[in-house]
């Protein structure tokens, strides 16, 4: 390890030289109360920025052990520190100066969710934050004086104001740590209460705008209030008693007029698989952690998925027990999405009529009369949804605006009116009874088994130096193939997609062996992450691993399923 003065000397020695000379400053440097690691130096001012770390020994950082004594508490603390480091960058960094990314100090961007990240590490020995820096240049000439300003003025100020307990808002930190612990407890308590989701009274579900995930604060904001019939209470470890709407297992419909809050409630339930920061409004909107949003996805590829419970007798005799296509229709894609979600492991499907294939969801009595069943290959979801629950234990929450036929299969019906939920189950059942003879159930046989698939190693062979990267939350590039993720709606952070890209490469190297099922492969990777952290999937060992956030099993499986070179064999 070198001294800070050695770093100063090296910078002065390369001032005015070509940009490549920055490589000479890679290494570790002691700044007295913290250590600076320059792990990777970019090759060009326009290249991806340099990767750095700062580490403060815990005896100096001074964080009380109870703030990181359990995994949920540690993740909450690490998230808090990344946010504090980012705020300190805004206050103390002069920002862009020079060409390309010169002078820009950046850290993982955190949204409304609290995710396990590679951006910070907290343990008994030290506190560490990983960040990026654009080494300053004029053209492609090193601007060492600007670099010294960053290393000897800006970064020390950022560290001083973000990584020492005594300089932080202890009350806000404790609030976040205790909130995450309460959220974890509440999610774990759903099963024993026979619930799949919970929405606390007073929650603010509407968002600021279509491009902002922050809570709506202007105009008429209506706090959530549970219908009396569905109201339940929990005793949380820190917050005490919390009361709200419990959604039981089974089939739940969310109905109501347009713009009355149906889809807003469903979107809150979609995001309820994650923990949220204090003040988000959805802090205590909690959904079982494996819930999956299902939609139609025209054009996606499908590889040997058994969609026969929903689709059979296709023209030209195509086998739907092992269905493959490069260009799925709305109905076949939605069927595949459901079966793949079951294969990955889920207890709850979330659907919105607006993003579903109409012919997949329902065939009403008039259409049944006109088009005979022997000429219709689709068994609509309405005729399988109860079997999914009764035989496989998979519940459904479905937003319905135009298909009252679903009243007949629902366990409960919640009507949203001016963003206020009402239990209208009894009335819906009365209506269903009056119209009971208008359509026939079309399901043949039962839906009581899942066909698992084994990914084959040949699918994931990469050429030397092939790219593995992500773009936003919409796309993964694996070798020369793009994986379209724009319709996987529960991804919330680009860092999750970056992690998935590396997880696929890691899984291909370590676990995709032609013997393990897709679910077994993903669970094996997640077990490694549980033991060693997200750093384990990074190609950069022992240094800044890159900016990753932990994805769920469901989104990892979704990415692999959308990989157009995927080859599998079914486990029969």
NORURUR-V347193 format. One record per backbone hydrogen bond with DSSP energy under -1.0 kcal/mol. CO is the residue of the C=O (numbers start at 1). NH is the residue of the N-H. E is the energy in kcal/mol with one decimal. If there is no record, write none. Layout:
CO_NH_E / CO_NH_E
//
This chain:
2_30_-2.5 / 3_7_-1.5 / 4_8_-2.1 / 5_9_-2.4 / 6_10_-2.4 / 7_11_-2.4 / 8_12_-2.4 / 9_13_-1.9 / 14_17_-2.3 / 17_142_-2.8 / 18_21_-2.2 / 19_22_-2.1 / 20_23_-1.8 / 21_24_-1.8 / 22_25_-2.1 / 23_26_-1.4 / 27_38_-3.4 / 28_2_-2.6 / 29_36_-3.2 / 30_4_-1.0 / 31_33_-1.8 / 34_31_-3.2 / 35_55_-2.4 / 36_29_-2.8 / 37_53_-2.2 / 38_27_-1.8 / 40_51_-1.6 / 44_47_-1.6 / 45_101_-2.7 / 50_133_-2.2 / 51_39_-1.4 / 51_40_-1.7 / 52_131_-2.6 / 53_37_-3.0 / 54_129_-2.1 / 55_35_-2.5 / 56_127_-2.7 / 57_60_-1.7 / 57_61_-2.7 / 58_62_-2.8 / 61_165_-2.5 / 64_67_-2.2 / 65_68_-1.8 / 70_74_-2.7 / 71_75_-2.6 / 72_76_-2.1 / 73_77_-2.4 / 74_78_-2.9 / 75_79_-2.4 / 76_80_-2.1 / 77_81_-2.4 / 78_82_-2.2 / 79_83_-2.1 / 80_84_-2.4 / 81_85_-2.8 / 82_86_-2.3 / 83_87_-2.3 / 84_88_-2.3 / 85_89_-2.0 / 86_90_-1.8 / 87_91_-1.4 / 88_92_-2.7 / 89_93_-2.3 / 99_102_-2.1 / 101_104_-2.0 / 102_97_-2.5 / 104_134_-2.0 / 106_132_-3.2 / 112_277_-2.2 / 116_550_-3.0 / 119_130_-2.5 / 121_128_-2.7 / 125_58_-2.7 / 126_123_-2.1 / 127_56_-3.0 / 128_121_-2.6 / 129_54_-2.2 / 131_52_-3.0 / 132_106_-2.4 / 133_50_-2.3 / 134_103_-3.3 / 136_143_-2.0 / 137_99_-1.8 / 138_141_-1.7 / 140_19_-1.8 / 141_138_-2.7 / 142_16_-1.8 / 143_147_-1.8 / 144_148_-2.6 / 145_149_-1.7 / 146_150_-1.9 / 147_151_-2.9 / 148_152_-2.7 / 149_153_-1.4 / 149_154_-2.1 / 150_155_-2.9 / 153_157_-1.5 / 154_158_-2.4 / 155_159_-2.8 / 156_160_-2.7 / 157_161_-1.5 / 159_162_-1.5 / 159_163_-2.2 / 164_167_-1.7 / 165_168_-1.4 / 168_170_-1.2 / 169_173_-2.3 / 170_174_-2.5 / 171_175_-2.2 / 172_176_-2.0 / 173_177_-2.4 / 174_178_-2.7 / 175_179_-2.1 / 176_180_-2.3 / 177_181_-1.8 / 178_182_-2.2 / 179_183_-2.7 / 180_184_-2.6 / 181_185_-2.1 / 182_186_-2.7 / 183_187_-2.5 / 184_188_-2.0 / 185_189_-1.2 / 190_195_-2.6 / 191_194_-1.9 / 194_249_-2.0 / 196_288_-2.2 / 197_247_-2.6 / 198_286_-2.6 / 199_245_-2.7 / 200_203_-1.7 / 203_224_-2.9 / 206_216_-2.2 / 212_209_-1.0 / 214_208_-3.2 / 219_221_-1.1 / 224_202_-3.5 / 227_230_-1.4 / 230_246_-2.7 / 232_244_-2.4 / 234_242_-2.5 / 240_236_-3.1 / 242_234_-2.5 / 243_201_-2.8 / 244_232_-2.8 / 245_199_-2.3 / 247_196_-3.1 / 247_197_-1.1 / 250_396_-2.3 / 251_411_-2.6 / 251_412_-1.5 / 252_398_-2.8 / 253_414_-3.2 / 254_400_-2.4 / 255_416_-3.1 / 257_260_-1.2 / 260_419_-2.0 / 261_265_-2.0 / 262_266_-2.1 / 263_267_-2.8 / 264_268_-1.8 / 265_269_-2.0 / 266_270_-2.5 / 267_271_-2.1 / 271_274_-2.1 / 272_287_-2.2 / 275_114_-2.4 / 277_280_-1.7 / 281_204_-1.7 / 282_285_-1.9 / 284_200_-1.5 / 286_198_-2.5 / 288_291_-1.7 / 292_350_-2.6 / 297_300_-1.7 / 300_328_-2.5 / 302_325_-2.2 / 305_307_-1.3 / 305_323_-2.6 / 307_310_-1.9 / 307_311_-2.6 / 310_379_-4.1 / 314_317_-1.5 / 320_307_-2.1 / 323_305_-2.3 / 325_302_-2.8 / 328_299_-3.5 / 329_333_-2.3 / 330_334_-1.8 / 331_335_-2.3 / 332_336_-2.4 / 333_337_-2.5 / 334_338_-1.9 / 335_339_-2.3 / 336_340_-2.9 / 337_341_-1.8 / 338_342_-2.2 / 339_343_-2.2 / 340_344_-2.3 / 341_345_-1.4 / 347_395_-2.7 / 348_292_-2.5 / 349_397_-2.6 / 350_294_-3.1 / 351_399_-2.6 / 352_355_-1.5 / 353_356_-1.3 / 355_296_-2.6 / 357_361_-1.6 / 358_362_-1.9 / 360_381_-3.2 / 361_382_-1.3 / 364_368_-2.3 / 365_369_-1.9 / 366_370_-1.8 / 367_371_-3.2 / 372_375_-1.9 / 373_376_-2.0 / 377_312_-2.3 / 380_383_-1.9 / 381_384_-2.1 / 381_385_-2.0 / 384_388_-2.5 / 385_389_-1.2 / 386_390_-3.3 / 387_391_-2.7 / 388_394_-2.3 / 389_393_-1.2 / 395_349_-2.5 / 396_252_-2.8 / 397_351_-2.5 / 398_254_-2.7 / 399_353_-2.3 / 403_406_-1.3 / 404_407_-2.1 / 405_408_-1.3 / 406_409_-1.2 / 412_253_-2.4 / 413_424_-2.5 / 414_255_-3.0 / 415_422_-1.9 / 417_420_-1.4 / 420_417_-2.3 / 422_415_-3.2 / 424_428_-2.4 / 425_429_-2.3 / 426_430_-1.9 / 427_431_-2.1 / 428_432_-2.5 / 429_433_-2.4 / 430_434_-1.8 / 431_435_-1.4 / 433_436_-1.3 / 435_438_-1.7 / 452_571_-3.3 / 453_518_-2.5 / 454_569_-1.8 / 456_459_-1.9 / 457_460_-1.7 / 463_466_-2.1 / 467_479_-3.3 / 469_477_-3.3 / 471_474_-1.5 / 471_475_-1.6 / 474_485_-3.6 / 475_471_-3.2 / 476_483_-3.4 / 477_469_-2.2 / 478_481_-1.8 / 481_478_-2.9 / 483_476_-2.0 / 485_488_-2.0 / 487_489_-1.1 / 488_491_-1.1 / 493_496_-1.7 / 493_497_-1.0 / 494_498_-2.1 / 495_499_-1.8 / 495_549_-1.6 / 496_500_-2.4 / 497_501_-2.3 / 498_502_-1.7 / 499_503_-2.6 / 500_504_-2.4 / 501_505_-1.5 / 502_506_-2.8 / 503_507_-3.2 / 504_508_-2.5 / 505_509_-1.6 / 506_510_-2.0 / 507_511_-2.9 / 507_512_-2.6 / 511_513_-1.4 / 517_521_-2.4 / 518_522_-2.3 / 519_523_-2.6 / 520_524_-1.9 / 521_525_-1.8 / 522_526_-2.5 / 523_527_-2.0 / 524_528_-1.7 / 525_529_-2.2 / 526_530_-2.4 / 527_531_-1.8 / 528_532_-3.0 / 529_533_-2.5 / 533_536_-1.7 / 534_537_-1.6 / 535_538_-1.5 / 548_118_-2.2 / 552_556_-1.8 / 553_557_-2.5 / 554_558_-1.9 / 555_559_-1.9 / 556_560_-2.1 / 557_561_-2.6 / 558_562_-1.1 / 560_563_-1.2 / 563_566_-1.9 / 567_456_-3.0 / 569_454_-3.3
//
